[in-house]
Amino acid sequence: MSKLVAARAKDLSVMLGSLQLRPTDTFKMTVSNGVLSINRRHSDGRVESLRLRARGSFRQTTVFDPSDVTIPERRALEAQMHEEGLSQSEIADLLGVSQATVSLDLRKLKKKKK
């Protein structure tokens, strides 16, 4: 178990409890650079992302509903996140799409700019 999770097991328990996971939901937990990320995809497509830095010094919650944006808007969001330094996998987790979809979208946007 990583030091982050071991040191903040109580915070992790609270975060997982606040997710109210359902059998039809999927979720992914990762730890990178001292930040625990939990991405939960609801059966209706909405994505909740929670991030917690070691010792609780940083906590961020975001919700993304793909039905609220068009595909071109999602692609613009992917491009913005990519320019901000997020990896394709991180973008995919936040938006509830596959990494392959993000890769294809970024390629299409790059081709369009030429």
Residue pairs with C-beta under 8 A, 6 or more apart in sequence:
2 31
3 54
4 31
4 34
4 35
4 36
4 54
5 12
5 31
5 36
7 54
7 55
8 36
8 52
8 54
8 55
8 56
11 52
11 56
12 36
12 52
15 36
15 38
15 50
15 52
16 38
18 50
19 27
19 38
19 40
19 48
19 50
21 27
21 40
22 42
22 43
24 42
24 43
25 40
25 41
25 42
25 43
26 40
26 41
27 38
27 39
27 40
27 41
28 37
28 38
28 39
28 93
29 36
29 37
29 38
30 36
30 37
30 93
31 37
34 53
34 54
35 51
35 52
35 53
35 54
35 58
36 51
36 52
36 53
37 49
37 50
37 51
37 90
37 93
38 49
38 50
38 51
39 47
39 48
39 49
39 50
39 93
39 94
39 96
40 47
40 48
40 49
40 50
41 47
41 96
42 48
45 65
45 66
45 67
45 96
46 63
46 64
46 65
46 66
46 96
47 63
47 64
47 65
47 66
47 93
47 94
47 95
47 96
48 61
48 62
48 63
49 60
49 61
49 62
49 63
49 64
49 93
49 94
50 59
50 60
50 61
51 58
51 59
51 60
51 61
52 58
52 59
53 59
62 94
64 94
64 95
64 96
66 74
66 95
66 96
66 97
69 77
74 95
74 97
74 105
75 105
75 106
75 108
75 109
77 95
78 91
78 95
78 102
78 105
78 106
78 109
79 105
79 106
79 109
81 90
81 91
81 94
82 88
82 91
82 102
82 106
86 94
88 99
88 102
88 103
88 106
89 99
91 102
92 98
92 99
92 101
92 102
95 102
